[in-house]
Amino acid sequence: MLPPDSLEVPLIRRLGAGVAVLHAGTVLLVSRGNNALWDVPGGGADAGESPEDTARRELQEETGLSVGALRSLGVFPHRHTYPDGNVVAWETHMFTSDFAGGEPRASDDAAEVRWWSLAALPGGVSDATRAYFAALTAVRA
């Protein structure tokens, strides 16, 4: 435990998951309401929740969509400092899945949802999202 006068912020470790939904050369992204960055739908795992279940739940919460089979894209470790000063070390399990139909709508912490070309990322993405796209591009090449 840190002394009360310590300036160090403890590192919080979290498991996360997301899913890149693919459709006709595009990928579905959400703009986060808390930072306006574009990202794949995803978030933190609930206690005892598998990465696959986390990815499906977060997709449903943020876009209203469901998907079929998930394909693993990999595990992406990264750190994020939140506005409150907390530093979270994420271990994010990223999946891809084909679009199964429906009309995506922004909800939960997603301010906007939109299809983007796989050929070019939008402006305003995090380093973690860039890493997801680099892996996705390598797999699709």
N, C-alpha and C positions, 0 to 999 in steps of 0.2 A: 504494500500500500504506500502511496506517495505521502510525504509530509504535507500538512495543510497549506503551507506557504510555497509549495512547489509550483513552478510555472509550467511544468510538463503536463501535457494532456495525455491521458492513457489511451492506448491504441485499442480500438474495439474491433473484434474479428467477426465477420458476418459471412454467411453462405448466401449466395444469390443465384438467380437463374433468369434467363430471358429466351425469347424465341424470335428469330428473324423469319417472318412470314413472306414467302416468295410467290410472285404472280407475274407471268408474262414479262420478264426482264426487270421487274420492280421489286422493291422491298417495302414493307409497311413500317413506318417510324412514327413515334410519338414525340411531341414537344412537351417537355416537363413544365408543369406550372410553376415549380419552385425555382427554376433556373433558366427556362426557355431554351435549353439545349435539346437537340434532336437525338433520340436514342431508340434502340429496339425496345419493344414492350418487355418489361421484366422488373424484378425487384427482389427484396429479401425473403428468405425462406421462413416460414413459421416453424415453431418447435416440432421436430419429428417429421417434417415435410421433405419429401424427396426433391431433388433438383427438377425432375420431370414434372411433378405435380406443382411445384412452384412456378415453373414456366407457363404451364397451362392456366393456373389461377390468375397470374399477373396479366396474361394476355386477355383473359375474359374480363377482369376488372378494368383494365385500361382501354380496351377497344370493343368489348362486347362480342368478340369473335372466339370461336373454337376451331381447333385444327385436328388433323388426323395424326399420322405417325410423326414422331420427332426424331431428327437425326442429329447426333452430337457434332458440334463444331469445335468443341474443346473447352478447356477450363482456363479462365483468364484472371490472374491475380492483379489487383490494382488497388490504389489507395485514393480515398476521396476525403477532402476536408470540407465539412459542412459549415454553413453560416454561424452556427452556435459554437464553432471551434472544435467539435468532435472530429476525430480522425478515425475513419473506418477502413480497415484492411479487408477488402472484398475478395472472395474466391467465387467468381461468377461462372456458372456452367451455362454455356451458350448452345442453343439448338437452332436448327432450321426446320421449316415445315412448309409444305405447299398450301396455298390458299384454298380453303374448303368452301368458300362462298359466304355470303352475308354482307352487310353494310357496316364497315367499321365506324365507330363513334367514340369520341374522346370522353373519358370519364375517370373517376378516381383522381390520381395525381397527373393525368395527361390533359394538357390544355388544348391540344390539337392532334389530329391523327391524319397521316397523309402517305400516299404511295410515292416513292422516290425511285428514280432510275438506279439500277445497280452500277451503271457506268460512272456515276458521279455522286459523291456525298454532298449533302446540303452544307451550307456554312453553319457554324454553331454546333459542333459536335464535340464530345469529350474525347480525351485520349483513349479511353476504354472502347468507345464506339469505333474509333479509327482502327484499333486492334481487331475488333470483331470483323470489320469490313475487309481488312487485309487477309484474315484467315478465310473469309467467305470467298473473296476473289481468287485466292490460291486454290481452293477446293474446286471452284467452277472453271478454272483454266484448263 
